[in-house]
Amino acid sequence: MSDGGDVFAGIDLGGTKILVLIAGADGRVLGQARVATQAAQGPEAVIARIADTVRAAAADAQIELSTIRAAGVSAPGPIDVAEGVITDPPNLPGWHNVPLAKTLHDRLAIPTLLENDANCQGVAEHQFGAGRGYADMIFITVSTGIGGGIIINNELYSGTSGAAGEVGHIGVSIDGPTCGAGHVGCLEAFASGTAIAARAKEMIAAGGLIRTARLAEHDPPVSAKTVFLAGQQGEAEATALIESAGRYLGIGLASLINIFNPQAIVIGGGVANMGETILGPAVETARTRAFAQSFTDVRIVEGELGERAAALGAIAVARDAVAKARI
């Protein structure tokens, strides 16, 4: 139950789940609710489910919906942050120029803002997690894809049109596979979970990764997690594949270190949960490619907030918008 201060809702809209947290300005969670997105049903059904989940989270927090000061929505890009519109996300079929912020405002009578999911995760780690105390911080999520959030002088840097932070599209090779956006040689095409799985499938087709293939028979399809588990069970070829992805990640880290000279880089996402297997080669590669002083300046750490990061970041975005009288 609220202690009397402002209360905010943070909505994490993903391709597979909707997570809503109710929290105070300090990020202390008061209530929550979670449901499957069921994205295939289209925007109208999903928006209705979001609204119902906000109501359920408010009930869990033992507060009236009308007491929620503002809501933030963490959503996959591409989005128009200024207009609160989801434009064309690949994992939400049928979502073309959907005015999500306005629609939720109308349905819930709560001022609502929209922000990119990786930016939300970065804000959350900066405000409540591993990035606390760092004025200049970069967040990277390494998962199905690779995204990021850039914090400069304690403020989220969004760029001219709100599209900054696309760290997954740093070039790490002049050729090679394409990323989800169709670009050649992107970090995402070499170090994301999708990239690791694609390379594993190629190797299995060529007669390699025997243990990985056997694990996938019991838990299909082949995924980055399958490769990691096979490596933990002694398949050297699988471990080498993860380490290779880590070295590409390190090239991306070095670029960020050299350009931004940050105090900290916080790494989150499912692939980052592989720990030292992927992060060891990443940090070592970054060390050899970054300027020595800039590498000395930076702390490279794992995120602390896990799957709550996006919703907590959405809460911080809403809270800060209220403080700046933007809503």
C-alpha positions as CSV (number, residue, x, y, z in Angstrom):
1,M,0.0,0.0,0.0
2,S,1.2,3.5,-0.8
3,D,2.8,5.7,1.9
4,G,1.0,8.8,0.6
5,G,3.6,9.9,-2.0
6,D,3.1,9.8,-5.7
7,V,2.6,6.3,-7.1
8,F,3.5,5.3,-10.7
9,A,2.8,2.4,-13.0
10,G,5.5,0.8,-15.1
11,I,4.3,-1.3,-18.1
12,D,6.7,-3.7,-19.8
13,L,5.2,-4.6,-23.2
14,G,7.1,-7.5,-24.7
15,G,6.4,-9.9,-27.5
16,T,5.6,-12.7,-25.0
17,K,4.7,-11.0,-21.7
18,I,3.1,-7.9,-20.2
19,L,4.5,-7.1,-16.8
20,V,3.1,-4.2,-14.8
21,L,4.7,-2.8,-11.6
22,I,3.2,-0.2,-9.3
23,A,5.8,1.7,-7.3
24,G,6.6,4.8,-5.5
25,A,9.1,7.5,-6.8
26,D,11.9,5.6,-5.1
27,G,11.2,2.4,-7.2
28,R,9.9,0.5,-4.2
29,V,7.5,-2.0,-5.7
30,L,4.0,-2.0,-4.1
31,G,2.2,-4.3,-6.5
32,Q,2.5,-6.2,-9.7
33,A,0.7,-8.3,-12.3
34,R,1.8,-10.3,-15.3
35,V,0.1,-12.0,-18.2
36,A,1.0,-13.4,-21.6
37,T,0.9,-10.8,-24.4
38,Q,-0.8,-13.1,-26.9
39,A,0.6,-10.8,-29.6
40,A,-1.0,-12.7,-32.5
41,Q,-4.4,-11.4,-31.4
42,G,-3.4,-8.0,-32.6
43,P,-3.2,-4.5,-31.1
44,E,-6.8,-4.1,-29.8
45,A,-6.8,-7.3,-27.8
46,V,-3.3,-6.6,-26.4
47,I,-4.2,-3.0,-25.4
48,A,-7.2,-4.3,-23.6
49,R,-5.0,-6.8,-21.8
50,I,-2.5,-4.1,-20.8
51,A,-5.3,-2.0,-19.3
52,D,-6.7,-5.1,-17.4
53,T,-3.1,-5.8,-16.1
54,V,-2.7,-2.3,-14.8
55,R,-6.0,-2.7,-13.0
56,A,-4.8,-6.0,-11.5
57,A,-1.5,-4.5,-10.4
58,A,-3.3,-1.6,-8.7
59,A,-5.5,-4.1,-6.9
60,D,-2.4,-6.0,-5.8
61,A,-0.9,-2.8,-4.5
62,Q,-4.2,-2.1,-2.7
63,I,-4.6,1.3,-4.3
64,E,-7.3,2.9,-6.5
65,L,-6.5,3.3,-10.1
66,S,-7.2,7.0,-9.9
67,T,-4.3,7.5,-7.4
68,I,-1.7,6.5,-10.0
69,R,0.0,9.8,-10.9
70,A,1.4,8.7,-14.3
71,A,2.3,5.5,-16.3
72,G,5.3,4.7,-18.4
73,V,5.3,2.1,-21.1
74,S,8.5,0.2,-22.1
75,A,8.0,-1.0,-25.7
76,P,10.0,-2.6,-28.4
77,G,11.1,-0.3,-31.2
78,P,10.7,1.3,-33.6
79,I,8.6,3.8,-31.8
80,D,7.9,7.6,-31.9
81,V,8.6,8.6,-28.4
82,A,7.4,12.2,-28.7
83,E,4.0,11.1,-30.1
84,G,3.7,8.0,-28.0
85,V,3.2,5.8,-31.1
86,I,4.4,2.3,-31.7
87,T,5.3,2.3,-35.4
88,D,6.3,-1.1,-36.6
89,P,7.8,-3.6,-34.1
90,P,8.8,-6.9,-35.6
91,N,7.6,-9.0,-32.6
92,L,4.2,-7.3,-32.3
93,P,2.3,-8.3,-35.6
94,G,-0.2,-5.8,-36.9
95,W,1.1,-2.9,-34.8
96,H,1.5,-0.1,-37.4
97,N,1.4,3.4,-36.1
98,V,-0.6,2.5,-33.0
99,P,-1.0,5.5,-30.6
100,L,-0.5,3.5,-27.5
101,A,0.2,6.3,-25.0
102,K,-3.0,8.2,-25.9
103,T,-5.1,5.0,-26.0
104,L,-4.1,3.9,-22.6
105,H,-4.5,7.5,-21.2
106,D,-8.1,7.5,-22.6
107,R,-8.9,4.0,-21.1
108,L,-7.3,4.4,-17.7
109,A,-7.5,8.1,-17.2
110,I,-3.7,8.1,-16.3
111,P,-1.2,10.3,-18.1
112,T,1.0,7.9,-20.1
113,L,4.4,8.1,-21.8
114,L,6.1,5.7,-24.2
115,E,9.8,4.8,-24.2
116,N,12.1,2.3,-26.0
117,D,12.6,-0.8,-23.9
118,A,16.4,-0.8,-23.9
119,N,16.3,2.9,-22.8
120,C,13.9,2.0,-20.0
121,Q,16.3,-0.8,-18.9
122,G,19.2,1.6,-18.9
123,V,17.3,4.2,-16.9
124,A,16.3,1.6,-14.4
125,E,19.9,0.3,-13.9
126,H,21.1,3.9,-13.6
127,Q,18.4,4.9,-11.0
128,F,17.9,1.7,-9.1
129,G,20.5,-0.9,-10.1
130,A,24.1,-1.5,-11.0
131,G,24.5,2.0,-12.5
132,R,23.7,4.0,-9.4
133,G,26.2,6.7,-8.7
134,Y,27.5,7.0,-12.2
135,A,26.7,10.2,-14.1
136,D,27.9,8.8,-17.4
137,M,26.8,5.2,-18.1
138,I,25.9,3.0,-21.0
139,F,23.5,0.1,-20.7
140,I,23.6,-2.9,-23.1
141,T,21.1,-5.6,-23.3
142,V,22.3,-8.8,-25.0
143,S,19.4,-11.0,-25.6
144,T,17.4,-12.1,-28.7
145,G,18.8,-8.8,-30.2
146,I,21.2,-6.2,-28.8
147,G,20.0,-2.8,-27.6
148,G,21.2,0.0,-25.4
149,G,20.6,3.1,-23.4
150,I,23.0,6.0,-23.0
151,I,23.1,8.1,-19.9
152,I,25.1,11.4,-20.1
153,N,25.3,13.7,-17.0
154,N,22.5,11.7,-15.3
155,E,20.1,12.2,-18.3
156,L,19.0,9.7,-20.9
157,Y,20.4,10.7,-24.3
158,S,17.7,10.1,-26.9
159,G,19.2,11.8,-30.0
160,T,17.5,14.0,-32.6
161,S,14.5,11.8,-33.2
162,G,14.6,9.5,-30.1
163,A,16.5,6.8,-31.9
164,A,19.9,7.0,-30.0
165,G,21.3,3.9,-28.2
166,E,21.1,1.4,-31.0
167,V,24.4,-0.2,-30.0
168,G,23.5,-3.5,-31.6
169,H,24.1,-1.8,-34.9
170,I,27.7,-0.9,-34.3
171,G,29.7,-2.3,-37.2
172,V,32.1,-5.0,-36.2
173,S,32.8,-6.5,-39.6
174,I,32.8,-5.3,-43.2
175,D,30.8,-8.4,-44.2
176,G,29.1,-11.4,-42.7
177,P,25.5,-12.1,-41.7
178,T,22.8,-9.4,-41.6
179,C,21.0,-8.2,-38.4
180,G,17.3,-8.1,-37.9
181,A,17.2,-4.7,-39.6
182,G,18.9,-6.0,-42.7
183,H,22.3,-4.3,-42.1
184,V,25.5,-6.2,-42.8
185,G,28.2,-6.8,-40.2
186,C,26.4,-5.5,-37.1
187,L,27.3,-6.4,-33.6
188,E,23.8,-7.9,-33.2
189,A,24.5,-10.3,-36.2
190,F,27.5,-11.7,-34.4
191,A,26.9,-11.6,-30.6
192,S,23.1,-11.7,-30.0
193,G,21.2,-14.8,-28.9
194,T,19.8,-15.1,-32.4
195,A,23.2,-14.9,-33.9
196,I,24.6,-17.6,-31.6
197,A,21.7,-19.9,-32.4
198,A,22.0,-19.3,-36.2
199,R,25.8,-20.1,-36.1
200,A,25.1,-23.2,-34.1
201,K,22.5,-24.4,-36.6
202,E,25.1,-24.0,-39.4
203,M,27.7,-25.9,-37.4
204,I,25.2,-28.7,-36.6
205,A,24.3,-29.0,-40.3
206,A,28.0,-29.4,-41.0
207,G,28.3,-32.3,-38.5
208,G,29.5,-30.3,-35.5
209,L,28.1,-29.4,-32.0
210,I,26.9,-33.0,-31.4
211,R,26.0,-32.4,-27.7
212,T,24.2,-29.2,-28.6
213,A,22.2,-31.0,-31.2
214,R,21.3,-33.8,-28.7
215,L,20.1,-31.2,-26.1
216,A,18.0,-29.5,-28.7
217,E,16.2,-32.8,-29.5
218,H,14.8,-32.7,-26.0
219,D,14.2,-28.9,-25.8
220,P,13.9,-27.5,-29.3
221,P,14.7,-25.4,-31.1
222,V,18.5,-24.8,-31.0
223,S,19.1,-21.6,-28.9
224,A,22.0,-19.7,-27.4
225,K,21.0,-21.3,-24.1
226,T,21.3,-24.8,-25.6
227,V,24.8,-23.9,-26.8
228,F,25.8,-22.6,-23.4
229,L,24.4,-25.7,-21.6
230,A,26.4,-27.9,-24.0
231,G,29.5,-26.0,-23.2
232,Q,28.9,-26.4,-19.5
233,Q,28.6,-30.1,-20.1
234,G,32.0,-30.2,-21.7
235,E,31.5,-29.5,-25.4
236,A,34.5,-27.4,-26.2
237,E,33.2,-26.4,-29.6
238,A,30.1,-24.9,-28.0
239,T,32.2,-22.9,-25.5
240,A,34.3,-21.6,-28.4
241,L,31.2,-20.4,-30.2
242,I,30.1,-18.4,-27.1
243,E,33.6,-17.0,-26.6
244,S,33.7,-15.9,-30.3
245,A,30.4,-14.0,-29.7
246,G,32.0,-12.5,-26.6
247,R,35.0,-11.2,-28.7
248,Y,32.6,-9.5,-31.1
249,L,30.8,-8.0,-28.1
250,G,34.2,-6.7,-26.9
251,I,34.7,-4.9,-30.2
252,G,31.4,-3.1,-29.6
253,L,32.3,-2.3,-26.0
254,A,35.6,-0.8,-27.2
255,S,33.8,1.4,-29.7
256,L,31.5,2.7,-26.9
257,I,34.4,3.2,-24.5
258,N,36.5,5.1,-27.1
259,I,33.5,7.4,-28.2
260,F,31.8,8.1,-24.8
261,N,34.6,7.5,-22.2
262,P,31.8,6.4,-19.7
263,Q,32.3,5.7,-16.0
264,A,30.3,2.4,-16.3
265,I,28.9,0.0,-18.8
266,V,26.1,-2.2,-17.4
267,I,25.4,-5.4,-19.3
268,G,22.0,-7.1,-19.0
269,G,19.8,-9.5,-21.0
270,G,19.6,-13.3,-21.2
271,V,22.8,-13.8,-23.1
272,A,24.7,-11.8,-20.5
273,N,23.6,-14.4,-17.9
274,M,26.2,-16.7,-19.5
275,G,28.6,-14.8,-17.3
276,E,32.3,-15.2,-17.6
277,T,32.0,-17.5,-20.7
278,I,30.9,-14.5,-22.8
279,L,31.9,-11.5,-20.7
280,G,35.5,-12.7,-20.1
281,P,36.4,-12.6,-23.8
282,A,34.3,-9.4,-24.2
283,V,36.2,-7.5,-21.5
284,E,39.6,-8.7,-22.7
285,T,38.9,-7.7,-26.3
286,A,37.7,-4.3,-25.1
287,R,40.9,-3.9,-23.2
288,T,43.0,-4.5,-26.2
289,R,41.0,-2.2,-28.5
290,A,40.1,0.7,-26.2
291,F,42.4,3.6,-25.3
292,A,44.2,2.6,-22.1
293,Q,43.0,5.5,-20.0
294,S,39.4,5.2,-21.1
295,F,39.5,1.5,-20.3
296,T,40.9,2.2,-16.9
297,D,38.2,4.8,-16.3
298,V,35.3,2.4,-17.0
299,R,33.7,-0.3,-14.9
300,I,32.0,-3.1,-16.8
301,V,29.4,-4.7,-14.6
302,E,26.4,-7.0,-14.9
303,G,22.9,-5.6,-14.5
304,E,21.1,-6.2,-11.2
305,L,17.4,-5.8,-12.0
306,G,16.7,-8.8,-14.3
307,E,13.3,-9.0,-15.9
308,R,11.9,-6.1,-13.7
309,A,14.3,-3.6,-15.4
310,A,12.1,-2.4,-18.2
311,A,9.0,-1.8,-16.0
312,L,11.1,-0.1,-13.3
313,G,12.7,2.1,-16.0
314,A,9.2,3.0,-17.3
315,I,8.3,4.1,-13.8
316,A,11.4,6.3,-13.6
317,V,10.6,7.8,-17.0
318,A,7.1,8.6,-15.8
319,R,8.3,10.0,-12.5
320,D,10.8,12.3,-14.2
321,A,8.3,13.5,-16.7
322,V,6.0,14.5,-13.9
323,A,8.9,16.3,-12.1
324,K,9.7,18.3,-15.2
325,A,6.0,19.0,-15.8
326,R,6.0,17.2,-19.2
327,I,2.8,15.5,-18.3
